[in-house]
Protein backbone atom coordinates (compact mmCIF):
# COMPACT_ATOMS: atom_id res chain seq x y z
CA UNK A 1 0.00 0.00 0.00
CA UNK A 2 1.18 3.50 -0.81
CA UNK A 3 1.30 6.15 1.95
CA UNK A 4 -1.08 8.37 0.00
CA UNK A 5 -3.70 5.59 -0.13
CA UNK A 6 -4.36 5.37 3.61
CA UNK A 7 -8.08 5.62 4.31
CA UNK A 8 -9.25 8.30 6.71
CA UNK A 9 -9.52 7.17 10.31
CA UNK A 10 -6.60 4.73 10.01
CA UNK A 11 -4.30 4.27 12.97
CA UNK A 12 -0.73 4.23 11.76
CA UNK A 13 2.72 4.01 13.29
CA UNK A 14 5.39 6.26 11.83
CA UNK A 15 9.02 5.33 11.20
CA UNK A 16 11.80 7.91 11.35
CA UNK A 17 12.36 8.16 7.60
CA UNK A 18 8.87 9.66 7.10
CA UNK A 19 9.73 12.54 9.43
CA UNK A 20 13.23 12.90 7.95
CA UNK A 21 11.95 13.09 4.37
CA UNK A 22 9.38 15.68 5.41
CA UNK A 23 11.77 17.94 7.31
CA UNK A 24 14.50 17.62 4.68
CA UNK A 25 12.06 18.41 1.87
CA UNK A 26 12.62 15.11 0.09
CA UNK A 27 9.03 13.84 -0.08
CA UNK A 28 5.81 15.73 -0.73
CA UNK A 29 3.99 12.49 0.07
CA UNK A 30 5.42 12.47 3.62
CA UNK A 31 4.51 16.14 4.08
CA UNK A 32 0.95 15.51 2.88
CA UNK A 33 0.69 12.48 5.16
CA UNK A 34 1.79 14.50 8.21
CA UNK A 35 -0.68 17.25 7.31
CA UNK A 36 -3.48 14.66 7.28
CA UNK A 37 -2.49 13.76 10.83
CA UNK A 38 -2.52 17.42 11.88
CA UNK A 39 -6.04 17.77 10.43
CA UNK A 40 -7.17 14.72 12.42
CA UNK A 41 -7.82 12.54 9.37
CA UNK A 42 -5.42 9.86 10.61
CA UNK A 43 -4.46 8.69 14.10
CA UNK A 44 -0.71 8.36 14.40
CA UNK A 45 1.75 6.98 16.89
CA UNK A 46 5.49 6.57 17.02
CA UNK A 47 8.09 5.31 19.45
CA UNK A 48 10.70 7.07 21.54
CA UNK A 49 13.38 5.31 19.50
CA UNK A 50 12.01 6.94 16.35
CA UNK A 51 12.16 10.37 17.97
CA UNK A 52 15.78 9.83 19.04
CA UNK A 53 16.74 8.73 15.54
CA UNK A 54 14.99 11.74 13.99
CA UNK A 55 16.72 14.07 16.44
CA UNK A 56 20.14 12.63 15.58
CA UNK A 57 19.67 12.53 11.81
CA UNK A 58 18.23 16.05 11.64
CA UNK A 59 21.19 17.35 13.68
CA UNK A 60 23.63 15.85 11.21
CA UNK A 61 21.57 17.09 8.24
CA UNK A 62 21.55 20.62 9.65
CA UNK A 63 25.33 20.52 10.09
CA UNK A 64 25.74 19.34 6.49
CA UNK A 65 23.43 22.07 5.19
CA UNK A 66 25.36 24.72 7.09
CA UNK A 67 28.66 23.41 5.72
CA UNK A 68 29.95 22.45 9.17
CA UNK A 69 30.67 18.91 7.98
CA UNK A 70 30.95 17.31 4.57
CA UNK A 71 32.03 14.08 2.98
CA UNK A 72 31.80 10.56 4.38
CA UNK A 73 31.10 9.98 8.07
CA UNK A 74 29.35 13.28 8.84
CA UNK A 75 28.13 12.18 12.29
CA UNK A 76 31.66 11.25 13.39
CA UNK A 77 32.99 14.51 11.95
CA UNK A 78 30.33 16.49 13.81
CA UNK A 79 31.16 14.71 17.07
CA UNK A 80 34.63 16.25 16.82
CA UNK A 81 33.13 19.77 16.55
CA UNK A 82 31.49 20.35 19.93
CA UNK A 83 31.39 24.14 19.50
CA UNK A 84 29.49 23.75 16.24
CA UNK A 85 27.00 21.36 17.84
CA UNK A 86 26.26 24.03 20.46
CA UNK A 87 25.15 26.39 17.66
CA UNK A 88 22.69 24.02 15.97
CA UNK A 89 19.03 24.70 16.70
CA UNK A 90 16.71 23.76 13.83
CA UNK A 91 17.03 19.97 14.35
CA UNK A 92 15.65 20.34 17.87
CA UNK A 93 12.80 22.65 16.87
CA UNK A 94 11.76 20.33 14.04
CA UNK A 95 11.84 17.22 16.21
CA UNK A 96 9.91 18.97 18.97
CA UNK A 97 7.29 20.03 16.41
CA UNK A 98 6.41 16.35 15.92
CA UNK A 99 4.88 16.37 19.39
CA UNK A 100 2.43 19.14 18.44
CA UNK A 101 1.15 17.50 15.25
CA UNK A 102 -1.13 14.97 16.87
CA UNK A 103 1.40 12.14 16.75
CA UNK A 104 1.29 10.25 20.03
CA UNK A 105 4.49 8.77 21.44
CA UNK A 106 3.90 5.24 22.70
CA UNK A 107 5.07 4.39 26.19
CA UNK A 108 8.00 2.01 26.20
CA UNK A 109 7.22 -1.62 26.88
CA UNK A 110 8.37 -2.74 30.31
CA UNK A 111 10.91 -5.18 28.90
CA UNK A 112 11.74 -3.93 25.42
CA UNK A 113 14.86 -6.10 25.26
CA UNK A 114 12.79 -9.26 25.57
CA UNK A 115 9.81 -7.99 23.56
CA UNK A 116 11.99 -7.07 20.57
CA UNK A 117 14.04 -10.28 20.43
CA UNK A 118 11.40 -12.33 18.54
CA UNK A 119 11.42 -9.71 15.77
CA UNK A 120 15.17 -10.11 15.37
CA UNK A 121 14.95 -13.91 15.47
CA UNK A 122 11.93 -14.34 13.16
CA UNK A 123 12.44 -11.55 10.66
CA UNK A 124 16.12 -10.63 10.84
CA UNK A 125 15.44 -7.03 11.86
CA UNK A 126 18.27 -4.97 13.24
CA UNK A 127 18.05 -3.65 16.78
CA UNK A 128 16.24 -0.34 16.35
CA UNK A 129 13.78 -1.73 13.79
CA UNK A 130 12.99 -4.67 16.08
CA UNK A 131 12.31 -2.27 18.96
CA UNK A 132 10.01 -0.17 16.76
CA UNK A 133 8.14 -3.28 15.60
CA UNK A 134 7.78 -4.60 19.15
CA UNK A 135 6.54 -1.24 20.41
CA UNK A 136 3.93 -0.90 17.68
CA UNK A 137 2.71 -4.48 17.81
CA UNK A 138 2.67 -4.36 21.62
CA UNK A 139 0.38 -1.31 21.40
CA UNK A 140 -1.92 -3.03 18.91
CA UNK A 141 -0.76 -0.94 15.93
CA UNK A 142 -0.58 -3.05 12.77
CA UNK A 143 0.07 -0.40 10.10
CA UNK A 144 3.45 1.33 9.67
CA UNK A 145 4.31 4.31 7.46
CA UNK A 146 7.89 3.80 6.32
CA UNK A 147 10.21 3.67 3.35
CA UNK A 148 12.13 0.82 5.02
CA UNK A 149 11.13 -2.32 3.14
CA UNK A 150 12.64 -4.54 5.87
CA UNK A 151 9.37 -4.11 7.77
CA UNK A 152 7.51 -5.89 4.96
CA UNK A 153 8.93 -9.16 6.37
CA UNK A 154 7.06 -8.63 9.66
CA UNK A 155 3.83 -10.61 9.47
CA UNK A 156 2.25 -8.58 12.28
CA UNK A 157 2.63 -5.29 10.36
CA UNK A 158 1.30 -3.90 7.08
CA UNK A 159 3.51 -1.29 5.43
CA UNK A 160 2.30 1.96 3.89
CA UNK A 161 5.28 2.83 1.73
CA UNK A 162 6.78 6.10 0.58
CA UNK A 163 7.11 6.22 -3.19
CA UNK A 164 8.27 9.74 -4.06
CA UNK A 165 11.59 10.20 -2.25
CA UNK A 166 13.85 12.57 -4.17
Residue pairs with C-beta under 8 A, 6 or more apart in sequence:
1 158
1 159
1 160
1 161
2 29
2 160
2 161
2 163
3 18
3 29
3 30
3 33
3 145
3 160
3 161
3 162
3 163
4 29
4 32
4 33
4 163
5 160
6 12
6 33
6 36
6 42
6 143
6 145
6 160
8 36
8 41
8 42
9 41
9 42
9 43
10 42
10 43
10 143
11 42
11 43
11 44
11 45
11 141
11 143
12 42
12 43
12 44
12 45
12 141
12 143
12 144
12 145
12 160
13 44
13 45
13 46
13 47
13 132
13 136
13 141
13 143
13 144
13 145
13 157
14 44
14 45
14 46
14 50
14 103
14 144
14 145
14 146
15 46
15 50
15 132
15 144
15 145
15 146
15 147
15 148
15 151
16 50
16 53
16 54
16 57
17 146
17 147
17 148
17 162
18 27
18 30
18 33
18 34
18 145
18 146
18 147
18 162
19 30
19 34
19 50
19 54
19 95
19 98
20 26
20 54
20 57
20 58
20 61
21 27
21 30
21 147
21 162
21 165
22 30
22 31
22 33
22 34
23 54
23 58
23 61
23 94
24 58
24 61
26 165
26 166
27 162
27 164
27 165
27 166
28 164
29 162
29 163
29 164
30 162
33 42
33 145
34 101
36 42
37 43
37 44
37 101
37 102
37 103
38 101
38 102
40 102
43 102
43 104
44 101
44 102
44 103
44 104
44 145
45 103
45 104
45 105
45 106
45 136
45 139
45 141
46 98
46 103
46 104
46 105
46 106
47 105
47 106
47 108
47 131
47 132
47 135
47 136
48 105
48 106
48 108
49 128
49 131
49 132
49 135
50 132
51 95
51 98
51 105
53 128
54 95
54 98
55 91
55 92
55 95
56 75
58 90
58 91
58 94
58 95
59 78
59 85
59 88
59 91
59 92
60 69
60 74
60 75
60 78
61 91
62 88
62 90
62 91
63 69
63 74
63 78
63 81
63 84
63 85
63 88
64 70
64 74
66 88
68 78
68 81
68 84
68 88
69 77
69 78
69 81
70 77
71 77
78 84
78 85
99 105
106 135
106 136
106 139
106 141
108 135
109 115
109 134
109 135
109 138
112 131
112 134
112 135
115 134
115 135
115 138
116 127
116 130
116 131
116 133
116 134
117 130
118 134
119 125
119 129
119 130
119 133
119 134
119 154
120 126
120 127
120 130
123 130
123 133
123 150
123 153
123 154
123 155
124 150
124 153
125 133
125 150
125 151
125 153
125 154
126 150
129 148
129 150
129 151
132 144
133 144
133 151
133 154
133 156
133 157
136 142
136 144
136 157
137 154
137 156
137 157
142 156
142 157
142 158
143 157
143 158
143 159
143 160
144 151
144 157
144 158
144 159
144 160
145 160
145 162
146 159
146 160
146 161
146 162
147 161
147 162
147 165
149 159
149 161
151 157
151 159
152 159
